[in-house]
Amino acid sequence: MAADTEIQPEASAPREKAMTIGAVCKSLSQEFPDISISKIRYLEDQKLLAPRRTPGGYRLYTAGDVARLRTILRLQRDEFLPLRVIRQELATGATAEEAPRSGAAKQANRGARSPRAAISVSSPGALYTLEDVLEDTRADPGLVKELEDFSVIKGEIRGGVRFYDETEREIVRAATELARYGVAGRNLRVFRTSADREAALLQQILAPALRSRNAERRKEAVEALENLAAVTTHLKHLLLIRDLRKIAG
């Protein structure tokens, strides 16, 4: 009778290496240049992330946590979804790769023709000529002219040529979508006025820090400005939905 073969115990799987919040921020910075530690903490405060904590209180992020964060950031950047909708997307099991194609994202971004630009307070991004903007957004040249006439967009003259940054290009894209419903460029002045008032309010709140001689404090103020912009955008969305519900009812 052959001797019993000794069964070796299976080697235990190596424990998944966790990352600190600083390492997570660094690993995502190439894809998301405006990512910051304070922004990650803000998303945790909004119950979108739940990293493990060490006994000393330090956050540790698994590969799953990082993938979830990447999905959140892509939905914000590419789909302009409010955090409430992103929370619903995550509940359906959306992954970072599937995020731009998921159900609620398609519903919220219906009519878009291409991925949205990465919009950041700290940087205007690339510059585009009028021809570039028209080709990318399929806007009517007359609409762009009207947006300029009513100061919805301004552009910047360089070497005798007018250029538009990524934010203004996306404004033209949004105005083009609204134009399909009969909304003219002059009707968008109400949004311009509202944005000016909100910007003035946020500037008033953060003015001392934004003017600080301390570079780190100014950087933190810009990050806070990003977070406040996200919160005010969500608040406007909620107020609009409330009022539209009355109209629909």
Helices and strands as residue ranges (DSSP letters): H 21-28, H 37-45, E 52-53, E 59-60, H 63-79, H 83-91, G 99-101, H 103-108, E 127-129, H 130-137, H 141-149, E 156-158, E 161-165, H 166-179, G 185-188, H 189-210, H 215-248
